[in-house]
Amino acid sequence: MNRWPLRPLNELLARLESGSRPKGGVSGITKGVPSIGGEHLNKEGGFDFDGIKFVPEEFFQQMGRGLIQGQDILVVKDGATTGKTAFVEDEFPYKRAAINEHVFLLRVNQRLALPRFVFFFLFSPWGQSQILTCFRGAAIGGIPQDFVRTVEVPVPPLSEQERVVRILDEADAMRRLRAESQERTEHLSTALFHQMFGQSSKFETKRLADLLDSVDSGWSPICRDEPATGEEWGVLKLGAVTTGHYLEGENKGLPAELSARPKIEVNAGDVLFTRKNTKELVAATAYVWETRRKLMLSDLIFRLKPRNEEELDPVYLAFCLKDPRKRQEIQGLASGAAGSMPNISKQRLLSVKIPVPSAPLQGLFAARITEIHEMENAQAASRKRLDSLFQSLLHRAFQGEL
């Protein structure tokens, strides 16, 4: 039971604002003042500035609302990520920035509460559940501005808020460091490939048609929306491969009335390739290190099987096709009518030439990549434990139990 008094969020705020963009949007604007939307808030409570957009300087000068300052709290107001929350550190990389119309800006009255304390509460499962009780709408729903009257925040004395923030900041810092370390480790594989094979002109090139035993196609029946569980069969979605990492959870359960096709079951050691997707995402490749049983290829995903693994190591093949230059070359082979997703035919894929280093060199690369993968697994497990600890601390913090 919480021992601190609850106050409506609106009573703790000095300002509550939403932003705006010029009529017609900001597409094609390549300079000006950064415009922060929901897509720029990450799940860690911070920001991802990939694909940052801008509003013109003149428009920014006329904006009276939505101008970001250090210590502000941003909350996504609509769409699939409604409620996602981020904190603007004093070290925010942009001296001037504004939110767009899909984000709320909350500025805390620091005589009543610490901004970081309020952020941690809104970021916590308790805070998120309160925000989402205000969700309205179906297709593209969201939360109204008066959600701040519904959300109730436990408010201890400022000295206690400072103590709670210190503890949560320490746990959050550990969690972020582990996430950054994991991200750096993920880049090691790409760096290793370029170090060992960056000068591809040194190696003989061969067509995939001369290197592969088969390019297996899958099956896309009408499936359930939810993933397969237990001993159920499932069919992979494109998302299982799109990131370049195999994600077995990205599947749809096969209806009970349909018979499975074991010949297209995914196995450890497979090299998977997305033959059809959007222009930016087509031709993604993932190596299957491990997988649950009873998952099948969809007809949007190819499985590439080397004819002779001593000549073409599957790990090397996967990372060769993942190389940005090679992937861009393959994406250029995609075809499709206007309005449809680009598709890479089996015939066109087989025409692609790749460098083929010696078997010992490929083997050495595969061994090092395996070591990196094991390191990634250990870091992922550590990150999961730290995330669990942080969530536990968030829960206890706002119950007054720290």
C-alpha positions in Angstrom: 0.0 0.0 0.0 1.4 3.4 -1.0 2.1 5.6 2.0 2.4 8.9 0.0 -0.4 11.2 -0.9 -1.6 11.0 -4.5 -2.0 14.2 -6.6 -3.4 14.6 -10.1 -0.6 15.1 -12.6 -1.9 18.4 -13.7 -1.4 19.9 -10.3 2.4 19.2 -10.6 2.8 20.9 -14.0 3.9 24.4 -14.9 3.1 23.7 -18.6 1.4 21.2 -20.7 1.8 21.7 -24.5 1.7 20.0 -27.9 3.7 21.0 -30.9 3.0 21.6 -34.6 4.6 21.5 -38.0 4.1 23.7 -41.1 1.0 23.0 -43.2 1.9 20.3 -45.7 4.4 18.6 -43.4 8.2 18.6 -43.3 9.1 16.1 -46.0 12.1 17.3 -48.0 13.2 19.9 -45.4 16.8 19.0 -44.7 17.9 21.8 -42.4 16.3 24.1 -39.8 15.3 23.2 -36.2 14.8 19.6 -35.2 11.2 18.5 -34.9 10.8 15.6 -32.4 8.0 13.1 -33.0 6.9 9.9 -31.4 9.3 7.9 -33.5 12.2 9.6 -31.9 11.4 8.5 -28.3 12.9 5.1 -27.6 11.8 2.4 -25.2 14.6 3.2 -22.7 13.1 6.6 -21.8 15.5 8.5 -24.1 15.8 9.3 -27.8 16.8 7.9 -31.1 17.6 10.7 -33.6 17.8 8.5 -36.7 15.7 10.0 -39.4 15.4 13.3 -37.6 13.2 15.9 -39.3 13.2 19.7 -39.3 11.0 22.7 -39.3 12.1 25.9 -41.0 13.8 28.5 -38.9 11.0 31.0 -39.7 8.3 28.6 -38.5 10.2 27.8 -35.3 10.5 31.5 -34.5 6.7 31.8 -34.7 6.0 28.8 -32.6 4.7 29.7 -29.2 4.3 26.2 -27.9 6.2 22.9 -27.8 9.7 24.3 -27.5 11.9 21.8 -25.7 13.9 22.6 -22.6 16.1 20.5 -20.3 14.2 18.6 -17.7 11.0 18.4 -19.8 9.1 15.2 -20.1 7.7 14.1 -23.5 4.8 11.7 -23.9 3.5 10.3 -27.2 -0.1 11.3 -27.6 -1.4 9.0 -30.3 -0.8 6.0 -32.5 0.8 2.6 -31.8 3.3 4.0 -29.2 0.8 6.2 -27.3 2.1 6.8 -23.7 5.8 6.2 -24.6 7.7 8.6 -22.4 11.1 10.2 -22.5 13.1 12.6 -20.4 15.0 15.6 -21.8 18.4 15.6 -20.1 20.3 18.9 -19.7 22.8 17.4 -22.1 20.2 17.1 -24.9 22.2 17.3 -28.1 20.1 20.1 -29.7 20.2 23.6 -28.2 16.9 24.3 -29.9 14.2 21.8 -30.8 10.5 21.5 -30.9 7.9 18.7 -30.6 5.4 18.0 -33.4 1.7 17.6 -33.0 1.9 13.9 -32.0 3.7 14.6 -28.7 2.8 16.3 -25.4 5.4 18.3 -23.5 5.2 18.3 -19.7 7.1 20.8 -17.7 7.1 20.1 -14.0 6.7 22.8 -11.3 9.9 22.1 -9.4 8.6 23.7 -6.2 6.3 20.7 -6.0 8.1 17.8 -7.6 11.4 16.8 -9.2 11.0 16.4 -13.0 13.1 13.2 -12.9 10.8 11.8 -10.2 7.7 12.5 -12.2 9.4 11.0 -15.3 10.3 7.8 -13.5 6.7 7.5 -12.3 5.2 8.0 -15.8 7.8 5.6 -17.2 6.9 2.9 -14.6 4.2 0.2 -15.3 1.9 2.0 -12.8 2.3 5.3 -14.6 1.9 3.7 -18.1 -1.2 1.8 -17.1 -2.8 5.1 -15.8 -1.9 6.9 -19.0 -3.4 4.2 -21.2 -6.7 4.1 -19.3 -7.2 7.5 -21.0 -6.8 6.0 -24.5 -9.7 6.7 -26.9 -10.3 5.8 -30.5 -9.9 2.7 -32.7 -7.8 2.9 -35.8 -5.5 5.7 -34.8 -6.5 6.5 -31.2 -4.7 8.4 -28.6 -4.9 10.3 -25.3 -6.6 13.7 -24.8 -4.8 16.6 -23.2 -6.8 16.2 -20.0 -5.2 12.8 -19.3 -3.1 14.8 -16.8 -6.3 15.2 -14.7 -6.8 11.4 -14.5 -3.2 10.2 -13.8 -2.4 10.4 -10.1 1.2 10.6 -8.9 2.4 9.6 -5.5 4.2 12.7 -4.1 6.5 12.3 -1.1 8.5 15.3 0.3 11.2 16.7 -2.0 14.0 15.2 0.1 12.5 11.7 -0.4 12.0 12.3 -4.1 15.7 13.1 -4.3 16.6 9.8 -2.6 14.3 7.8 -4.8 15.7 9.5 -8.0 19.3 8.7 -6.9 18.6 5.0 -6.5 16.7 4.8 -9.8 19.3 6.8 -11.6 22.0 4.4 -10.5 20.0 1.4 -11.6 19.1 3.1 -14.9 22.7 4.0 -15.6 23.7 0.3 -15.2 20.9 -0.7 -17.5 21.9 1.9 -20.2 25.6 0.9 -20.0 24.7 -2.7 -20.6 22.5 -1.7 -23.6 25.3 0.4 -25.0 27.8 -2.4 -24.5 25.5 -4.8 -26.3 25.1 -2.4 -29.2 28.9 -2.0 -29.5 29.2 -5.8 -29.5 26.6 -6.1 -32.3 28.8 -3.8 -34.5 31.8 -6.1 -34.0 30.5 -8.6 -36.5 30.2 -6.0 -39.3 33.7 -4.6 -38.4 35.2 -8.1 -38.5 33.7 -8.9 -41.9 35.1 -5.7 -43.4 38.5 -6.3 -41.7 38.8 -9.8 -43.2 37.0 -9.4 -46.5 36.8 -5.6 -47.2 39.1 -5.9 -50.2 36.8 -8.3 -52.1 38.8 -7.9 -55.3 41.4 -10.2 -53.8 39.0 -13.1 -53.9 37.5 -15.2 -56.7 33.8 -14.4 -57.3 31.2 -16.9 -58.2 27.4 -16.8 -58.9 25.1 -18.0 -56.2 23.7 -20.4 -58.8 27.1 -22.1 -58.8 27.4 -22.2 -55.0 23.9 -23.1 -53.7 22.3 -26.5 -53.7 18.8 -25.0 -53.3 16.8 -21.9 -52.7 13.8 -23.1 -50.7 10.5 -21.2 -50.8 7.9 -21.2 -48.0 4.2 -21.2 -47.6 1.8 -18.4 -46.4 -1.6 -19.8 -45.4 -4.1 -17.7 -43.6 -2.9 -18.0 -40.0 -4.0 -16.8 -36.5 -2.8 -13.4 -35.5 -1.0 -14.7 -32.3 2.3 -16.6 -32.3 2.4 -20.4 -32.0 2.8 -21.7 -28.5 4.0 -25.0 -27.0 4.0 -27.7 -29.7 2.0 -25.8 -32.2 3.2 -25.1 -35.7 3.8 -21.5 -36.8 4.7 -19.6 -40.0 7.5 -17.0 -39.9 6.6 -13.3 -40.5 8.9 -11.0 -42.4 9.9 -9.5 -39.0 11.7 -12.7 -38.2 14.4 -11.7 -40.6 14.0 -8.0 -41.3 16.3 -6.8 -38.5 19.2 -9.0 -39.7 18.8 -11.1 -36.6 16.6 -14.2 -36.5 13.6 -13.6 -34.2 11.6 -16.8 -33.7 8.9 -14.9 -31.9 7.9 -13.2 -35.1 5.5 -15.9 -36.3 1.8 -16.6 -36.6 0.2 -19.8 -35.3 -1.0 -22.3 -37.9 -4.7 -23.0 -37.6 -5.5 -26.5 -36.2 -7.4 -27.5 -39.4 -4.3 -27.1 -41.6 -1.5 -29.7 -41.9 2.0 -28.6 -41.3 4.7 -28.9 -44.0 7.8 -30.2 -42.2 10.0 -29.9 -45.3 10.0 -26.1 -44.8 10.6 -26.2 -41.1 13.4 -23.7 -40.0 16.5 -25.3 -38.5 19.6 -24.0 -36.7 22.2 -23.2 -39.3 19.8 -21.9 -42.0 20.4 -18.8 -43.9 17.1 -16.9 -44.4 16.6 -14.1 -47.0 13.5 -11.8 -47.4 12.6 -11.8 -51.1 9.7 -9.4 -50.8 9.2 -6.3 -48.6 9.3 -2.5 -48.8 12.1 -1.0 -50.9 14.2 -0.2 -47.7 13.7 -3.6 -46.1 13.8 -6.1 -48.9 16.9 -8.4 -49.2 17.4 -8.7 -45.4 19.4 -11.7 -44.4 19.6 -13.6 -41.0 21.6 -16.6 -39.8 19.6 -19.0 -37.6 21.8 -19.7 -34.6 19.1 -21.5 -32.7 15.3 -21.8 -33.0 12.3 -23.5 -31.4 10.8 -26.5 -33.3 7.9 -26.4 -35.7 8.4 -23.0 -37.4 8.0 -22.9 -41.1 9.2 -20.5 -43.9 6.6 -18.1 -45.3 6.5 -17.6 -49.1 8.2 -14.2 -48.6 11.3 -15.8 -47.2 13.9 -17.9 -49.1 16.2 -20.4 -47.4 19.7 -20.6 -49.0 21.5 -23.9 -48.8 25.1 -24.1 -49.9 26.1 -27.0 -52.2 29.3 -27.6 -50.3 29.8 -26.0 -46.9 33.6 -26.4 -47.2 33.4 -24.1 -50.3 30.8 -21.8 -48.8 30.3 -21.5 -45.1 26.7 -20.6 -44.2 27.9 -18.0 -41.6 30.1 -16.4 -44.2 27.3 -16.4 -46.7 24.8 -14.7 -44.3 27.3 -11.9 -43.5 28.4 -11.5 -47.0 24.7 -10.9 -48.1 24.2 -8.6 -45.1 27.1 -6.4 -46.1 25.5 -3.0 -47.0 27.1 -2.8 -50.4 26.1 -6.3 -51.4 22.6 -5.8 -50.1 22.2 -2.6 -52.0 23.3 -4.3 -55.1 20.7 -7.1 -54.6 18.0 -4.6 -53.8 18.6 -3.1 -57.2 17.4 -6.4 -58.7 13.9 -6.1 -57.1 11.0 -5.6 -59.4 7.3 -5.0 -59.0 4.4 -3.0 -60.3 3.7 0.5 -58.9 2.0 0.3 -55.6 3.2 -3.3 -54.9 6.1 -4.4 -52.7 9.4 -5.0 -54.5 10.2 -8.6 -55.2 13.4 -10.4 -55.9 12.9 -13.5 -58.0 14.9 -16.7 -57.4 16.4 -16.4 -60.8 17.7 -12.9 -60.2 19.1 -13.8 -56.8 21.0 -16.8 -58.3 22.6 -14.4 -60.8 24.3 -12.5 -57.9 28.1 -12.9 -57.7 29.9 -13.0 -54.3 33.5 -13.2 -53.3 34.6 -16.7 -52.2 37.6 -16.6 -49.9 39.5 -19.8 -49.0 37.8 -22.4 -46.8 40.2 -21.8 -43.9 39.6 -18.0 -44.0 35.8 -18.5 -44.0 36.2 -21.0 -41.2 38.2 -18.6 -39.1 35.6 -15.9 -39.7 32.8 -18.2 -38.7 34.6 -19.2 -35.5 35.1 -15.6 -34.5 31.5 -14.7 -35.3 30.4 -17.6 -33.1 32.4 -16.2 -30.3 30.8 -12.8 -30.8 27.4 -14.4 -30.8 28.1 -16.1 -27.5 29.2 -12.8 -26.1 25.9 -11.2 -27.4 23.9 -13.9 -25.7 25.7 -13.4 -22.4 25.2 -9.6 -22.6 21.5 -10.1 -23.5 21.0 -12.3 -20.5 22.7 -9.7 -18.3 20.6 -6.9 -19.8 17.5 -8.9 -19.1 18.4 -9.3 -15.5 19.2 -5.6 -15.1 15.9 -4.6 -16.8 14.1 -6.9 -14.4 15.9 -5.3 -11.5 15.0 -1.8 -12.7 11.3 -2.7 -13.2 11.3 -4.1 -9.7 12.8 -1.0 -8.3 10.3 1.2 -10.2 7.5 -0.8 -8.7 8.8 -0.6 -5.2 9.8 3.1 -5.5 6.3 4.3 -6.0 4.9 2.1 -3.4 7.2 3.8 -0.9 9.2 0.6 -0.3 12.7 1.6 -1.3 
